[in-house]
Amino acid sequence: MKTQTIITLAISCLLLTDCVAISKRKSWMWRKSNPDTTSTPYVSFIEINLLKEVIWVPTPIIATEVNSSPDYLLDIDFHTETKNEYHKLDSIRYKIIASDNRTINEGVLPIKNGELSIRSYSPGIYRAQCTTKPSIRLGKQKQALNGTFTIYATGSNGQPKSIYINNIILNYYKPKIISFF
């Protein structure tokens, strides 16, 4: 009887609210959400996620994530309200550091799909949602990590620009088996 109730609840949820059950993967994240108008060049929002690339496997009632690489990638969400500041994000220099000040991995990766565009649902904000290829090895980390990043961009005038993000804490998020949204 209990199994029938769970199945009925899951089907009802899918039909009534369009929610899907998924697994949430392990990741590290940093977000600059408070506008800092004193930084040069000005950027209103940056989020950097360190996570594994996955593919979605459709199964009955749920969608399941399967890792498609043993390495991690950088997922970048970048917003600016300055119309003529940036054209695209080109590459990112990164340095990932453990809590004991030991460098775990560092290098420079090209950014895929780094062009900034205005979105219909957020007028006045230019945004790039982009990633790198999965090539960052972390080992078996289960703690917050520190990071230093330099995003290399091309300005709207064709000149190179750099955005420096120094000594930040990448918060660790444990994987969850199932979540509904």
C-alpha positions as CSV (number, residue, x, y, z in Angstrom):
1,M,0.0,0.0,0.0
2,K,2.8,2.4,0.8
3,T,4.4,1.9,-2.6
4,Q,1.1,2.6,-4.4
5,T,0.9,5.9,-2.4
6,I,4.4,7.0,-3.4
7,I,3.7,6.2,-7.1
8,T,0.4,7.9,-7.1
9,L,2.0,11.0,-5.4
10,A,4.8,11.1,-8.0
11,I,2.4,10.8,-10.9
12,S,0.1,13.4,-9.5
13,C,3.0,15.8,-9.0
14,L,4.2,15.3,-12.6
15,L,0.7,15.9,-14.0
16,L,-0.4,18.8,-11.8
17,T,2.7,20.8,-11.3
18,D,5.2,19.7,-14.0
19,C,7.8,18.8,-11.4
20,V,10.5,16.3,-12.2
21,A,12.6,14.2,-9.8
22,I,16.3,14.6,-10.4
23,S,19.5,13.9,-8.6
24,K,21.6,17.0,-7.7
25,R,25.3,16.5,-8.3
26,K,28.3,17.5,-6.2
27,S,29.5,21.0,-6.9
28,W,31.4,24.0,-5.6
29,M,29.9,27.5,-6.2
30,W,30.8,31.2,-5.7
31,R,28.5,34.0,-6.4
32,K,29.0,37.8,-6.5
33,S,25.4,39.1,-6.3
34,N,25.8,42.5,-4.7
35,P,26.5,45.1,-7.3
36,D,29.9,46.7,-6.7
37,T,29.9,49.9,-8.6
38,T,33.5,50.6,-7.6
39,S,35.1,47.6,-9.5
40,T,36.8,48.3,-12.8
41,P,35.5,47.1,-15.2
42,Y,32.0,47.0,-13.7
43,V,30.2,43.7,-13.5
44,S,26.8,43.4,-11.8
45,F,26.7,39.6,-11.3
46,I,29.1,36.6,-11.6
47,E,28.5,33.0,-10.6
48,I,31.2,30.4,-11.0
49,N,30.3,26.7,-10.5
50,L,32.8,23.9,-10.4
51,L,31.0,20.7,-11.4
52,K,31.1,17.6,-13.6
53,E,29.6,17.5,-17.1
54,V,26.5,15.2,-17.2
55,I,24.1,13.8,-19.6
56,W,20.5,13.3,-18.8
57,V,19.1,9.8,-19.2
58,P,15.3,9.6,-19.4
59,T,13.8,6.9,-17.3
60,P,10.2,6.4,-16.3
61,I,9.0,9.2,-14.1
62,I,12.4,10.6,-13.3
63,A,15.4,12.0,-15.2
64,T,18.8,10.7,-14.1
65,E,22.1,12.5,-14.4
66,V,25.1,10.4,-15.5
67,N,28.6,11.8,-15.4
68,S,30.1,12.0,-18.8
69,S,33.6,12.9,-17.7
70,P,35.8,12.1,-14.6
71,D,37.0,15.8,-14.6
72,Y,35.3,19.0,-13.6
73,L,34.4,22.1,-15.7
74,L,33.8,25.7,-14.9
75,D,30.2,26.9,-15.5
76,I,30.1,30.7,-15.6
77,D,27.0,33.0,-15.4
78,F,28.1,36.6,-16.2
79,H,25.9,39.7,-16.2
80,T,26.6,43.3,-16.9
81,E,24.3,46.3,-17.4
82,T,26.9,48.3,-19.3
83,K,25.9,48.0,-22.9
84,N,29.2,48.6,-24.6
85,E,31.6,47.0,-22.1
86,Y,32.0,43.4,-23.3
87,H,31.5,41.5,-26.5
88,K,32.5,38.0,-25.3
89,L,34.3,36.0,-22.7
90,D,37.3,34.2,-24.2
91,S,39.1,32.2,-21.6
92,I,39.6,31.8,-17.9
93,R,42.7,31.4,-15.8
94,Y,42.0,29.4,-12.6
95,K,43.8,28.2,-9.5
96,I,42.0,25.9,-7.1
97,I,43.4,25.7,-3.6
98,A,42.6,23.3,-0.7
99,S,42.0,24.6,2.8
100,D,45.6,23.8,3.8
101,N,46.9,26.2,1.1
102,R,47.9,23.4,-1.3
103,T,47.3,24.0,-5.0
104,I,45.0,21.3,-6.3
105,N,44.8,22.4,-9.9
106,E,45.6,25.4,-12.1
107,G,45.7,26.4,-15.7
108,V,43.9,28.4,-18.5
109,L,40.8,27.0,-20.3
110,P,39.0,28.4,-23.3
111,I,35.4,29.4,-22.7
112,K,32.7,27.9,-24.9
113,N,29.7,30.1,-26.0
114,G,31.0,33.2,-24.2
115,E,29.2,35.8,-26.3
116,L,27.1,38.3,-24.3
117,S,23.6,38.9,-25.4
118,I,20.5,40.6,-24.1
119,R,17.7,38.3,-23.0
120,S,14.0,39.0,-23.6
121,Y,13.2,38.2,-20.0
122,S,15.9,40.6,-18.6
123,P,15.9,43.8,-20.6
124,G,18.9,46.0,-20.0
125,I,21.1,43.2,-18.8
126,Y,23.8,41.6,-21.0
127,R,24.5,38.0,-20.1
128,A,26.7,35.1,-21.0
129,Q,26.0,31.6,-19.7
130,C,29.0,29.6,-20.7
131,T,31.3,26.7,-19.7
132,T,34.8,25.3,-20.2
133,K,35.7,21.8,-21.3
134,P,35.9,19.3,-18.4
135,S,39.6,19.1,-17.6
136,I,40.0,20.1,-13.9
137,R,41.0,17.2,-11.7
138,L,40.2,17.5,-8.0
139,G,40.5,14.1,-6.5
140,K,38.1,13.2,-3.7
141,Q,37.4,16.7,-2.3
142,K,34.5,17.1,0.1
143,Q,35.2,20.5,1.5
144,A,35.0,24.2,0.6
145,L,37.8,25.2,-1.7
146,N,39.5,28.5,-2.4
147,G,40.0,29.9,-5.9
148,T,41.5,32.7,-7.9
149,F,40.2,33.4,-11.4
150,T,41.0,35.8,-14.2
151,I,38.4,36.0,-17.0
152,Y,39.8,37.2,-20.2
153,A,37.3,39.0,-22.4
154,T,37.0,40.9,-25.6
155,G,35.5,44.4,-25.2
156,S,33.0,45.8,-27.6
157,N,35.8,47.8,-29.2
158,G,37.8,44.7,-29.8
159,Q,40.3,45.4,-27.1
160,P,41.2,42.8,-24.5
161,K,39.7,43.2,-21.0
162,S,40.3,41.2,-17.8
163,I,38.1,40.5,-14.8
164,Y,40.0,39.6,-11.6
165,I,38.4,37.4,-8.9
166,N,40.9,36.9,-6.1
167,N,40.9,34.6,-3.1
168,I,37.3,33.5,-3.0
169,I,35.7,30.6,-1.2
170,L,34.0,28.0,-3.4
171,N,31.2,26.6,-1.2
172,Y,30.8,22.8,-1.3
173,Y,27.4,21.3,-2.0
174,K,26.8,17.7,-1.3
175,P,25.0,15.6,-3.8
176,K,21.3,14.8,-3.2
177,I,19.7,11.6,-4.4
178,I,16.3,13.1,-5.4
179,S,14.8,16.6,-5.3
180,F,11.6,18.0,-6.7
181,F,11.0,21.3,-8.4
